[in-house]
Amino acid sequence: MTSLREAVRRRLGLAARDMTDPIGYTYAVHWTKTARVWDREQRERARLALLHLTRQGDFEATTQERRYIVKEVDDIPHAGASLIALLGVLDALDHSKGDPPEEHR
């Protein structure tokens, strides 16, 4: 079985020795810690909301400016690049492990 860390790196196209997007990697690490305890339904609600948001014509993958609040994720503003990283993490989680263990919910 692929480790969660390796699945995220592969899915986001990041290798520790060849990190071309350190901001995206940092966001991915943050979201991995957060989303790994979400159940499948929470991940899917977040994914659908993020897909809807990121497909809008005025969405920008800002690296630091926090413009976007996604209620299905939480109630605080996030940078666009952070939300793109979350989409990648959600995809990696669903392809690597399935539901988290009960004690983490």
MINUDO-875568 format. One record per residue (C-alpha): x, y, z. Coordinates in steps of 0.05 Angstrom, whole numbers, plus 32768, in hexadecimal, padded with zeros to 4 digits. Layout:
XYZ ...
This chain:
800080008000 801980457FEF 80268073802A 7FFA80B0802F 803680DE8028 804D80BC7FE9 800680BC7FCC 800181077FD6 804581137FB8 803580E87F7B 7FF081077F72 800A814E7F76 8048813E7F4D 807781517F85 80B781307F9B 80DB81467FD9 811D814F7FB4 80FE81747F79 80CB81A17F98 80B681D27F62 807A81ED7F88 808C81F57FD2 804D821D7FE0 802081E77FC2 804781B27FE8 803E81D88029 7FF481DF801D 7FF08194800C 80128181804D 7FE181AD8074 7FA481908051 7FBD81498057 7FBF815180A3 7F79816E80A2 7F548144806E 7F6F81008082 7F3F80FF80BD 7F0281118094 7ED480D98081 7EC480C98039 7E8480F48039 7EA981318054 7EDF8129801F 7EAB81237FE8 7E8481607FFF 7EC581888001 7EDA816E7FBD 7E9981817F9C 7E9A81C77FBA 7EE281D17FA5 7ED681B97F5E 7E9B81E97F58 7EC682237F72 7F0582147F4A 7EDE820E7F09 7EC282547F0E 7EE082857EDC 7EF782B67F12 7F1B82827F3E 7F6582927F47 7F9882647F67 7FB4829B7F94 7FEE82847FBE 7FE482B07FFA 7FA782DC7FF2 7F6E82B88015 7F3082C67FEC 7F0782877FEF 7EDA826B8026 7EC18224801A 7E8C8213804E 7E9581C98040 7EDD81CF8056 7EDA8203808E 7EC6824B809B 7F08826E808F 7F23828D804F 7F5782668027 7F8782767FEE 7F7582587FAB 7FB582307FA8 7FA482127FEC 7F6181FA7FD2 7F8181DD7F94 7FB181B77FC2 7F75819E7FEA 7F5681827FAB 7F96815C7F9D 7F9981427FE4 7F51812B7FE2 7F5F81057FA2 7F9E80E67FC0 7F7980D27FFF 7F4180B17FD9 7F72808A7FAE 7F9F80737FE7 7F7880618025 7F2D80678022 7F0D807A8064 7F39808D809F 7F3B806180DD 7F01806A810E 7F2D80878145 7F4080C28118 7EF980D9810A 
